[in-house]
């Protein structure tokens, strides 16, 4: 069973930055596509970004391009999400997800929750205006 543990959330002022981390227990981490999603109260979980196994390819939700950057360190079994110029509407629980056993090229986009096998518990991001 793969465990994903997110960290780095917290309270930040609008305009500030955060870097979220997700540590994976998977021995096959370097073979997993990794993604970030977020869910605000009363809203559906929405895709933020995904990254290929070697980190060379990324996919972002159209509304997330520019302020969000996904990256990974396969030596550390960790995926990151940098969020810049935070806005109040970015406040949500941010979830890390892993897609094990899939080729990056098996999908044109990685925004569906059904593409992922494993999920973390989430980390809360709160933005004060």
C-alpha positions in Angstrom: 0.0 0.0 0.0 1.4 3.4 -1.0 1.3 6.2 1.4 1.3 9.8 0.3 1.9 12.5 2.9 1.5 16.1 2.0 3.0 19.0 4.0 3.7 22.7 3.6 0.2 24.1 3.8 -0.8 26.9 6.1 -2.0 30.4 6.4 -0.5 32.9 4.0 -1.3 36.4 2.9 -2.7 37.1 -0.5 0.3 37.7 -2.9 2.5 35.3 -1.0 3.9 32.0 -1.9 3.9 28.4 -0.7 5.7 25.2 -1.6 3.7 22.1 -0.9 5.5 18.7 -0.6 4.2 15.2 -1.0 6.4 12.3 0.2 5.7 8.9 -1.2 6.4 5.6 0.3 6.3 3.8 -3.0 9.4 1.8 -4.0 8.2 2.5 -7.6 7.9 6.2 -7.1 10.1 7.0 -10.1 7.6 4.9 -12.2 4.5 6.9 -11.1 2.8 9.8 -12.7 2.1 12.3 -9.9 -0.6 14.9 -9.6 -1.9 17.6 -7.4 -5.6 18.4 -6.9 -7.5 20.8 -4.7 -10.9 21.0 -3.1 -12.5 24.0 -1.6 -15.5 23.7 0.7 -18.7 22.9 -1.2 -16.8 22.4 -4.4 -15.7 19.4 -6.4 -12.1 18.3 -6.4 -10.3 19.9 -9.2 -7.1 19.2 -11.1 -4.1 21.4 -10.6 -1.1 19.8 -12.2 0.6 16.5 -13.1 4.1 15.5 -13.8 5.6 12.6 -15.7 7.8 9.9 -14.3 11.1 11.6 -15.3 9.8 15.1 -14.6 10.3 16.3 -18.2 6.6 16.6 -19.0 3.9 18.5 -17.1 0.2 19.1 -17.5 -1.6 22.0 -15.9 -5.2 23.0 -15.6 -5.7 25.9 -17.9 -6.6 28.2 -15.0 -3.5 27.2 -13.1 -0.9 28.0 -15.7 1.5 30.7 -14.7 1.3 30.7 -10.9 1.6 27.0 -10.2 4.7 24.9 -10.8 4.9 21.1 -10.2 8.3 19.4 -9.9 9.6 16.2 -8.4 12.8 14.7 -6.9 12.9 11.0 -7.6 15.9 10.6 -5.3 13.8 11.9 -2.4 10.5 10.2 -3.5 8.9 13.7 -3.3 6.7 15.8 -5.6 6.3 19.5 -5.0 3.8 22.2 -5.9 5.0 25.8 -5.9 2.2 28.3 -5.7 3.0 32.0 -6.3 0.9 35.1 -6.1 -1.6 33.4 -3.9 -5.2 34.6 -4.2 -8.1 34.0 -1.7 -9.7 31.7 -4.2 -6.7 29.4 -4.0 -7.8 28.5 -0.5 -8.5 24.7 -0.4 -7.3 21.4 0.7 -4.5 20.3 -1.6 -4.2 16.6 -2.4 -1.3 14.7 -3.9 -2.1 11.7 -6.0 -0.2 8.9 -7.7 -0.9 7.0 -10.9 1.0 3.7 -10.7 1.7 1.6 -13.7 0.6 4.0 -16.4 2.6 5.6 -19.1 2.5 9.4 -19.3 1.6 9.0 -22.9 -1.5 6.9 -22.2 -3.5 10.0 -21.6 -3.7 13.3 -23.4 -4.5 15.0 -20.1 -4.2 14.0 -16.5 -7.0 15.9 -15.0 -9.4 13.0 -14.1 -9.4 11.7 -10.6 -9.9 8.2 -11.9 -6.5 8.2 -13.4 -4.9 8.0 -10.0 -4.6 4.9 -7.7 -3.4 6.5 -4.5 -4.3 9.7 -2.6 -2.9 11.6 0.3 -4.9 13.0 3.1 -4.4 16.6 2.0 -2.9 19.8 3.4 -4.9 22.9 4.0 -4.0 26.2 2.4 -5.7 29.3 3.7 -5.2 32.7 2.1 -5.9 35.9 4.0 -6.9 39.0 2.0 
